[in-house]
Amino acid sequence: MWRVVMVFVVLMTMTIFETAGAGAVDDKVIGSVKTLKGEGVIVREGVTIVPEPGTRLYQTDVVRTGKDGAMGIILRDETALAIGPSSELSLKEFVFRPKEGMFASVVRFVRGTLVYITGQIARLSPDSVKVETPVGFAAVRGTKFLIKIGE
């Protein structure tokens, strides 16, 4: 299982530079699915979407993987997320407006395995990045970390 997660971390790290030069982006789009292996879905406003690489992600989307699933996500600020099998992640809040000095990145990780590699928000405004879990939250102070939450 760890190998799958690490492969996605490497792939996402390599694709960060593709996202950085993308130019103007719809402010409502907070990121996209970069990789998908096995079973995975996005739940958006009660509707289940089967994603593929390139599927756009919006604030309040919930991302879930099945027993054999793994998904790589890149957010607009170059944050890279990799979730492993049987995982659930909610994209609660995302604001990235560097010219206005407005930053926020809050995800809720419910279960499974998450590898998190910080992007520009963590570098520009570290207090604006939080990862919530069922037992508390983590304020991000480093550049990458791994969380594993059992069911």
C-alpha positions in Angstrom: 0.0 0.0 0.0 2.8 2.4 0.9 4.4 1.8 -2.5 1.2 2.9 -4.3 1.1 6.1 -2.2 4.7 6.9 -2.8 4.4 6.4 -6.6 1.6 8.9 -6.6 3.7 11.4 -4.6 6.5 11.1 -7.1 4.1 11.5 -10.0 2.4 14.5 -8.4 5.6 16.2 -7.6 6.7 15.9 -11.2 3.4 17.5 -12.4 3.5 20.5 -10.0 5.6 22.4 -12.5 2.9 21.8 -15.2 0.3 23.5 -13.0 2.6 26.4 -12.1 2.6 27.9 -15.5 -1.1 27.4 -16.3 -2.0 31.1 -16.4 -5.4 32.4 -15.4 -7.6 29.9 -13.8 -11.3 30.0 -13.0 -11.3 31.1 -9.3 -14.0 28.4 -8.4 -11.7 25.6 -9.6 -9.4 24.8 -6.7 -7.4 21.9 -8.3 -7.6 18.8 -10.4 -7.2 15.0 -10.3 -3.8 14.2 -11.7 -3.7 10.4 -11.3 -6.2 7.7 -10.5 -5.6 4.0 -9.9 -8.5 1.6 -9.2 -11.8 2.8 -7.8 -12.4 6.5 -6.9 -15.2 9.0 -6.9 -15.9 12.6 -6.2 -19.1 13.6 -4.4 -20.2 17.1 -5.4 -23.4 18.6 -4.0 -24.8 15.1 -3.5 -23.9 13.9 -7.0 -21.3 11.1 -7.5 -18.8 11.7 -10.3 -16.3 9.1 -11.6 -13.2 11.2 -12.1 -10.4 10.8 -14.6 -7.1 12.6 -14.8 -7.9 16.2 -15.5 -11.2 16.3 -13.6 -11.5 19.7 -12.0 -12.1 19.9 -8.2 -14.2 22.5 -6.4 -14.4 23.6 -2.8 -16.6 21.3 -0.7 -15.9 18.3 -3.0 -15.5 15.0 -1.2 -13.0 12.6 -2.7 -13.2 8.9 -1.9 -11.2 5.8 -3.0 -12.2 2.2 -2.9 -10.3 -0.8 -1.5 -8.0 -0.8 -4.5 -8.0 2.9 -5.2 -5.5 5.7 -5.0 -5.8 9.2 -6.3 -3.3 12.1 -6.8 -4.6 15.7 -6.6 -2.9 19.0 -7.3 -4.4 22.2 -5.9 -4.0 25.6 -7.5 -1.3 26.7 -5.2 0.8 23.6 -6.1 -0.2 21.6 -3.0 0.0 17.9 -3.8 -2.2 15.3 -2.1 -2.1 11.6 -2.5 -4.8 9.4 -1.0 -4.5 5.7 -0.8 -7.0 2.8 -0.6 -10.2 3.2 1.3 -9.7 6.9 1.9 -12.0 9.9 2.2 -10.9 13.6 2.0 -13.2 16.7 2.0 -11.9 19.9 0.4 -13.5 22.2 2.9 -12.0 25.6 2.2 -9.6 27.0 -0.4 -8.6 30.6 -1.1 -5.5 31.5 -3.1 -5.4 35.2 -4.0 -1.7 36.2 -3.4 -2.1 39.6 -4.9 -4.8 40.4 -2.3 -3.0 38.6 0.5 -5.9 36.1 0.9 -5.0 32.5 1.7 -6.8 29.5 3.2 -6.5 25.8 2.8 -8.5 23.5 5.0 -9.0 19.8 4.2 -10.8 17.2 6.4 -9.3 13.8 6.2 -11.7 11.2 7.5 -10.0 7.8 6.9 -7.3 6.0 4.9 -3.9 7.3 4.0 -2.9 10.8 3.0 0.4 12.2 1.8 0.4 16.0 1.8 3.1 18.1 0.2 2.7 21.8 0.8 2.3 24.4 -1.9 2.5 28.2 -2.0 -0.1 28.9 0.7 2.0 27.1 3.3 5.0 29.1 2.2 3.3 32.5 2.1 0.9 32.1 5.0 1.6 29.0 7.1 -1.2 29.7 9.6 -3.7 29.5 6.8 -3.2 25.7 6.2 -5.0 23.1 8.3 -5.7 19.4 8.0 -8.7 18.3 10.1 -9.0 14.7 11.3 -11.6 12.9 13.4 -9.4 13.3 16.5 -8.2 16.9 16.0 -6.4 19.0 13.4 -2.8 19.7 12.3 -1.5 23.1 11.5 1.1 22.6 8.7 4.6 23.8 9.6 6.7 21.6 7.3 6.7 20.7 3.7 5.4 17.2 3.6 3.8 14.7 5.9 1.8 11.4 6.0 -1.4 10.7 7.9 -2.9 7.3 8.4 -6.4 6.9 10.0 -8.0 3.5 10.5 -11.6 2.8 10.1 
